[in-house]
Amino acid sequence: SSYENILVETRGRVAIITLNRPKALNALNDLTMREVVAATAELDANPEIGCFVLTGSEKAFAAGADIKEMSEKSATQMYTLDWFSGWDQFTSRRTPVIAAVNGYALGGGCELAMMCDFILAGDKAKFGQPEINLGIIPGMGGSQRLTRAVGKAKAMEMCLTGRMIDAEEAERSGLVARIVPAAELLDEAIRTAELIASKSKVAATMVKEVVNAAYETNLQQGVLYERRVFHSAFASEDQKEGMAAFVEKREPNFQHR
Ligand code: HXC
């Protein structure tokens, strides 16, 4: 299948989705959202795919939601269309997703990166929530996910001033997992995705589910939930294989079931 604003490539068990609207610095218009949602839906259902990498260009992961597409809309239109709600489908993907961010991740671009399971940043990456400069506020989860990621002080400062932070500050504050030299970012993201995809997809899906539960539950409920999911991992063939391989001092051969 072919898309207008994204490129989709699979390499072994890894799928690479590249935002590809260079003329608008990958601004996330409605079509781009629908394409990312559609492409990841198909890939999510494919047991041969174990991890996604979502990336943009060297200059921009994404410079935000598409300002030109939104500028003339009324509140009623935004509400009726439930603008941006389609991204919820992206966040419900079960396959792990790595955001590989080079250049600008601003507004909706930063919010999209934060919807992924973790962010690897190129050393020239810049993150920000500049919506305040447009007379609006974050609308794709930024006020919630950024606050959880970096804490209230920095989230508040970023959303109130629109100040961008660089990769170093993003790593220091817990927004990104790791910084990689810009030119090596995509290769490193793919290597990391290959590593994840080499594990049991059953277990990886469970990891994603229980870590995300930490955002939604109190500690006691979360720990109990983790333990129940842990117990259910013993229903998988991959658990038998993984533990047998350890005991037999060999590499496991996971079948993802
Ligand atoms: C639409 C955009 C865009 C955007 C850039 N472009 N960002 N178009 N929506 N978010 C377009 C520009 O209009 C321009 O098109 C082309 O991309 C290149 O951008 P330049 O500004 O010429 O590049 P540069 O000078 O290098 O500056 C890069 C930049 C700047 C600092 C990233 O583009 C910028 O500030 N962009 C907007 C960032 C922003 O405010 N993002 C938040 C969006 S609101 P032309 O045709 O002129 O060449 C948002 C809301 C989320 O995300 C939810 C709340 C509702």
Residues whose N, C-alpha, C, O or C-beta is under 5 A from the ligand:
A	BS01	HXC	K23 A24 L25 A27 A63 G64 A65 D66 I67 K68 Y104 L106 G107 G108 P130 E131 I136 I137 P138 G139 M140
